[in-house]
Amino acid sequence: MDALLNEIRNCDCCAVHLPHGTRPVLAAHSSSKIVIIGQAPGAKVHKTGVPWDDKSGENLRSWLGVDEPTFYDPEKIALLPMGFCYPGKGKSGDLPPRHECAPLWHDKVLSQLKEVQLTLLIGQYAQNYYLGNNAKKTLTETVRNFQEYLPNYFVLPHPSPRNNIWRAKNLWFDEKVLPQLKQKVKTIL
């Protein structure tokens, strides 16, 4: 696993498309129990090199009911984005994750994770990639029907503060989804 992570951290396959350069950000250990598949690092994470080291990460840790030491223990939680490097800014937020990373690296990492009991698919990019035609027409529908994807996947919206409006419109998420997520995570860890 260490050799693979080192290879990924030195990857520059899409460097010409990254205005801020390459800095693959991920964490994993062969004994990880939970895999979190997100979108791509943001600008702050690109600077620090620490996955989910931003407000989205704070929200995600709250959703999971875990503290920072637990979240950042790769023997417990693997952090695997769809795109490993910060893609840069677009018109309405960060650009989408680069499409090269997941097909190039995900299977190699996941094949070395022998103790995974739950995979979280965060956001539309991860859900579309892993669920394919089983994803619903909208992210809201997919998340509302989260139980259909268990026990293999737990689907979530992105925990960005930009999604607070979505959460205000979808109160069922905090009432029904998050308690079940916390219970699953607690049971596994």
C-alpha positions as CSV (number, residue, x, y, z in Angstrom):
1,M,0.0,0.0,0.0
2,D,2.8,2.4,0.9
3,A,4.4,2.0,-2.6
4,L,1.0,2.6,-4.3
5,L,0.3,5.7,-2.3
6,N,3.7,7.0,-3.1
7,E,3.2,6.4,-6.8
8,I,-0.2,8.2,-6.6
9,R,1.3,11.1,-4.7
10,N,3.9,11.5,-7.5
11,C,1.4,11.2,-10.3
12,D,1.3,14.1,-12.8
13,C,-0.8,12.5,-15.6
14,C,-3.1,15.5,-15.8
15,A,-0.6,18.3,-14.9
16,V,-1.2,20.3,-18.1
17,H,-4.9,20.7,-17.0
18,L,-4.2,21.9,-13.4
19,P,-3.6,25.6,-13.1
20,H,-2.2,25.2,-9.6
21,G,0.0,22.2,-10.3
22,T,-0.3,18.6,-9.0
23,R,-0.6,17.7,-5.4
24,P,-2.5,14.4,-5.1
25,V,-4.3,14.3,-1.7
26,L,-5.6,11.0,-0.3
27,A,-5.2,8.7,2.7
28,A,-5.6,4.9,3.0
29,H,-4.3,1.9,4.8
30,S,-4.8,-1.8,4.1
31,S,-6.9,-2.1,7.2
32,S,-9.2,0.9,6.6
33,K,-12.8,0.0,7.7
34,I,-14.6,2.9,5.9
35,V,-13.9,4.4,2.5
36,I,-15.0,8.0,1.8
37,I,-15.1,8.8,-1.9
38,G,-15.5,12.5,-2.4
39,Q,-15.0,14.9,-5.3
40,A,-11.6,16.6,-5.4
41,P,-9.5,18.7,-3.0
42,G,-10.4,22.4,-2.7
43,A,-7.9,25.3,-2.6
44,K,-7.2,25.0,1.1
45,V,-6.7,21.3,1.0
46,H,-4.3,21.8,-2.0
47,K,-2.2,24.1,0.2
48,T,-2.2,21.9,3.3
49,G,-2.1,18.5,1.7
50,V,-4.6,17.3,4.3
51,P,-7.8,15.7,3.0
52,W,-11.0,17.4,4.0
53,D,-9.1,20.2,5.9
54,D,-11.8,22.8,5.4
55,K,-15.4,23.6,6.4
56,S,-16.7,20.8,4.3
57,G,-14.5,18.4,6.3
58,E,-15.8,19.9,9.6
59,N,-19.4,19.3,8.4
60,L,-18.5,15.7,7.2
61,R,-17.0,14.8,10.5
62,S,-20.1,16.1,12.3
63,W,-22.3,14.1,10.0
64,L,-20.3,11.0,10.8
65,G,-20.1,11.7,14.5
66,V,-16.3,11.3,14.6
67,D,-13.5,13.5,15.9
68,E,-10.5,14.6,13.9
69,P,-8.1,11.9,15.3
70,T,-10.6,9.2,14.3
71,F,-11.3,10.7,10.9
72,Y,-7.6,11.1,10.1
73,D,-6.6,7.6,11.2
74,P,-6.2,5.7,7.9
75,E,-6.5,2.4,9.6
76,K,-10.1,3.4,10.3
77,I,-11.0,5.7,7.4
78,A,-9.6,5.9,3.9
79,L,-10.1,9.2,2.1
80,L,-10.2,8.7,-1.7
81,P,-11.4,11.6,-3.9
82,M,-12.6,11.2,-7.5
83,G,-9.9,13.6,-8.6
84,F,-6.8,13.7,-6.4
85,C,-5.7,17.2,-7.2
86,Y,-7.3,20.6,-6.9
87,P,-8.9,21.3,-10.3
88,G,-9.1,25.1,-10.0
89,K,-12.0,27.5,-9.9
90,G,-14.9,27.6,-12.3
91,K,-17.7,30.1,-12.7
92,S,-19.8,28.8,-9.8
93,G,-17.3,27.1,-7.5
94,D,-14.5,24.6,-8.0
95,L,-14.2,22.8,-11.4
96,P,-15.2,19.2,-11.5
97,P,-12.7,16.5,-10.5
98,R,-10.3,15.5,-13.3
99,H,-11.7,12.3,-15.0
100,E,-8.3,10.6,-15.2
101,C,-7.8,9.7,-11.5
102,A,-10.7,7.3,-10.7
103,P,-10.1,5.0,-13.6
104,L,-6.4,5.1,-13.2
105,W,-6.1,4.6,-9.4
106,H,-9.3,3.6,-7.6
107,D,-9.3,-0.1,-8.4
108,K,-5.7,-0.3,-7.4
109,V,-6.3,1.3,-4.0
110,L,-9.6,-0.5,-3.3
111,S,-8.2,-3.9,-4.1
112,Q,-5.7,-3.4,-1.3
113,L,-8.3,-2.5,1.3
114,K,-9.2,-5.8,2.8
115,E,-11.3,-4.8,5.8
116,V,-13.8,-2.3,4.3
117,Q,-17.3,-2.5,5.7
118,L,-18.8,0.7,4.3
119,T,-18.1,3.0,1.4
120,L,-19.5,6.5,1.4
121,L,-20.2,8.1,-2.0
122,I,-20.2,11.9,-1.5
123,G,-21.7,14.0,-4.2
124,Q,-22.9,13.4,-7.7
125,Y,-19.5,12.6,-9.3
126,A,-18.8,9.7,-7.0
127,Q,-22.4,8.5,-7.1
128,N,-22.6,8.6,-10.9
129,Y,-19.2,6.8,-11.2
130,Y,-20.0,4.0,-8.8
131,L,-23.7,3.6,-9.1
132,G,-23.9,4.1,-12.9
133,N,-27.5,3.5,-14.1
134,N,-28.6,2.7,-10.5
135,A,-28.2,6.4,-9.5
136,K,-31.5,8.2,-9.6
137,K,-32.2,11.2,-11.9
138,T,-31.1,13.7,-9.2
139,L,-28.7,13.7,-6.3
140,T,-31.7,14.5,-4.0
141,E,-33.5,11.3,-5.2
142,T,-30.4,9.2,-4.8
143,V,-29.8,10.4,-1.3
144,R,-33.5,10.1,-0.3
145,N,-33.4,6.5,-1.4
146,F,-30.0,5.8,0.3
147,Q,-31.2,2.5,1.8
148,E,-31.4,1.0,-1.7
149,Y,-27.6,1.2,-1.9
150,L,-26.8,-0.4,1.4
151,P,-24.9,-2.3,2.5
152,N,-22.3,-1.6,-0.2
153,Y,-22.7,2.2,-0.4
154,F,-24.0,5.0,1.7
155,V,-24.8,8.0,-0.5
156,L,-24.5,11.6,0.7
157,P,-24.6,15.1,-0.7
158,H,-21.4,17.1,-0.6
159,P,-21.0,18.6,2.9
160,S,-20.0,22.0,1.6
161,P,-21.6,25.0,3.4
162,R,-22.9,25.9,-0.1
163,N,-25.3,23.1,0.3
164,N,-27.0,24.5,3.4
165,I,-29.8,25.7,1.2
166,W,-30.3,22.1,0.0
167,R,-30.4,20.9,3.6
168,A,-32.9,23.5,4.6
169,K,-35.2,22.3,1.7
170,N,-34.6,18.7,2.6
171,L,-35.1,18.4,6.3
172,W,-35.6,14.6,6.0
173,F,-31.8,14.4,5.5
174,D,-30.9,15.5,9.0
175,E,-33.9,13.7,10.5
176,K,-33.6,10.3,8.8
177,V,-30.3,9.9,7.0
178,L,-27.7,11.4,9.4
179,P,-28.9,9.3,12.4
180,Q,-28.5,6.1,10.4
181,L,-25.1,7.2,9.1
182,K,-23.8,7.9,12.6
183,Q,-25.1,4.6,13.9
184,K,-23.4,2.7,11.0
185,V,-20.1,4.5,11.5
186,K,-20.2,4.0,15.3
187,T,-20.9,0.3,14.9
188,I,-18.0,-0.2,12.4
189,L,-15.5,1.8,14.3
